[in-house]
Amino acid sequence: MEPHQNTGDDRDPGLQPERTRLAWRRTTLAGTVVTVLAVKAALHNGPSATGIATAALCCALWLGFLTVAHRRIRVLAEGGEPKTLNPRHAGTATLFTVALAACAVALVL
């Protein structure tokens, strides 16, 4: 008995696009929590110019990531075989995530 060879023509994506869509949603939720906590930490000792600027930067980064994630979630929700994630969008999402994490670390220190 020969093992089944996948030629690519008979690819069944199964639940993989759904799992990926849910992963994007979880990441968006985690970013939302980080942003809310960062804004709370920035304004904890009363509003200051640095705190307000940092909170605004966190919100802008979160909105940027949310835009990229929403586009990807929409593509995955369309059904059928999903398009491959554009490397530019992947890089942008990574940049927003790392920058948001850096802002959060800066607020804690």
Order of alpha helices (4+ residues) and beta strands (2+ residues): alpha-alpha-alpha
